[in-house]
Amino acid sequence: MFVTIQLLVYSKYLCGSRHVSLMPKAEYTAVQQIDESKIILKENVSVYQPKLIKKIMLTFCWILTFFVSGVEVGGINLPGCSHVEPQIWYRAINGEEFVLQCALPDTDASNIYNNSLLNQHKVKWFWHQKDKETLKAIKESSNLSFQGDALWFKPIRDSASGVYICKIWGNISCLKIVLDVQTKKAAKCAGYDTNMLYLLAGSGNSITCPGTKCYSHIRKPDVKWYKDGHQIKYRKSRPSLKLKQNEIYLNPTYDKDAGIYVCDYTLSDNTTKWTVRTAVTVEVTAKNTIHPPNLLYPNGVVILEVEVGKPLELECRVQFGFETVSPMTVTWKRNNEENVNEKLNQETRVYAKSLKGQTLLHVATLKEVTEKDLRSNFTCFAENSVGNATAVIQLKRKQRDGKEFDAFVSYAKISSSESDSALISEEKFALELLPDMLENKYGYKLCILERDILPGGAVNKGNDKRKTPLQNAVTLTISSPAYTDEVVTAIRQSRRVIIILSPAYVSGPSIFELQAAVNCALEDKRIKLVLIKFKDFQEPETLPPVVKKALRILPVISWKSSTSAAPHKKFWKYMCYHMPMKTTERLGNCSLKGLSKRLFRLVY
């Protein structure tokens, strides 16, 4: 501390008193309180060694210009900045991307920046511009940003030359970085094109360090390469990547090879060793598509039931094949026209992008559905450089039928005297597979007696602990007068009744549900029956005539246990055909989103 104070005192005379005024108050006060005898002692020394002390003072004068003034800048205190680590020297090329890391030089460093937000909040950057006198705090701008512990220039300009001071609180003392930005002409660059490189996936490619095309009159040492901040080295796990003659060779090239590549090499200029740093951005591309856009939804003509006066979103999901320069267009048109005076409120969302292309979701919003909308065709128009595709959505007034369920499910239940293992698979079909497909995948609302009705109804009576909950429910329900009312009420609240036919069903007590469904359908024409032949059966002679007639004239969908379970099988297509038309509300909540996700998975 004694030596530092004396140097500051002498710098007052050599550098000017204005530097002393920038000292921290504590040190400045200490200088004032120094014992005069000590000052006289040093002055006596200066008499005998004037040249030596003057030389030392001139050296420290320039340093103090930066670092004493840097202790307090615009009211920002920089604790610990009295000690500055050895400076680093960088050369950059004007007009290119450049990155500075706030870290001490390390020949074994495996990265040149860390994008951690934790570091970003700790780092403070200051800049002493070339040929300027003040040190100022750096703020982000259109071409300058903070990313982790690094300062990114996108791009850097020759006006950015100067001295940069940074500090990561609690980690390092202040670090001084000298940056010299040169034009391509001054750096004697030859063949230096844009630093944007497009590589074809699956083929052999090479990446050249742009900086090696400069300073052609100077022999260059080995280049160090970094990708996304991490040093590139040869790895046995990636034999297709090789470093040779300061270039990167990729054969073949993968989509993961895309990124920002930074290359460094050392350039000696008299007594200074500069690190020349340049960057190249690599994008991996595929062959341009030869196909027009593929409309995933809607496809053809789709009719939606809507409520007049309610808001509505029209969704159009389109898959585009890969194009390097992609003139993609998606828009909604009313009656295949774009009316300037009546523009639809539209927005586009981009989903996953890959070498196979990308999927766009284009949404048109109607604030409220009007009678005019019911008479309109809404056309989704998609176009790329190859061609175009269209699909139409028509709106239909939603019928207020007062129904709570899309379908009531009727199947053979296990009674207390039955334990046929074959019926277990029938139960699984009714209670698990059918709801999973029709509810979770297609957005319908099913009524399953044991799940939706009985928990609050007849099942709440004394149970037999020796039976399963379902066996208890069936035993109590079928033997209870309330069972009839529950079934009839549930059927009347449903638009469809799904009957799962099997030997156990037609010969057991559940046949009552089919008879009740037929009677309800005769009273209410909006109720339709959907028959599923789960297993082959013989019609008992004791069947009521109305049930026999229904089995003869109603369409039947056959279930094949070995093949029908797969979601893409025709069985589910036939089921959806016989189910009621899905309303906008159900589409929005379940089917449309689910359908889009499934289509997306199929595509990618």
Secondary structure, 3 states (H helix, E strand, C coil): CHHHHHHHHHHHHHHCHHHHCCCCHHHHHHHHCCCHHHHHHHHHHHHHCHHHHHHHHHHHHHHHHHHCHHHEECCEECCCCCCEEEEEEEEEECCCCEEEECCCCCCCCCECCCCCHHHHHHEEEEEEECCCCCEEECCCECCEEEECCEEEECCCCHHHCEEEEEEECCCCCEEEEEEEEECCCCCCCCCCCCCEEEEECCCCEEEECHHHHCCCCCCCCCCEEEECCEECCCCCCCCCEEEECCEEEECCCCHHHCEEEEEEEEEEECCEEEEEEEEEEEEEECCCCCCCCEEEECCCEEEEEECCCCCEEEEEEEEECCCCCCCCEEEEEECCECCCCCCCEEEEEEEEEECCEEEEEEEEEECCCCHHHHCCEEEEEEECCCCEEEEEEEEEECCCCCCCEEEEEECCCCCCCCCCHHHHHHHHHHHHHHHHHHHHHCCCCEEEHHHHHHHHCCCCCCCCCCCCHHHHHHHHHHCCHHHHHHHHHHHHCEEEEEEEECHHHHCCCCHHHHHHHHHHHHHCCCCEEEEEECCCCCCCCCCCHHHHHHHHHCCEEECCCCCCCCCCCHHHHHHHHHCCCCEHHHHHHHHHHHHHHHHHHHHC
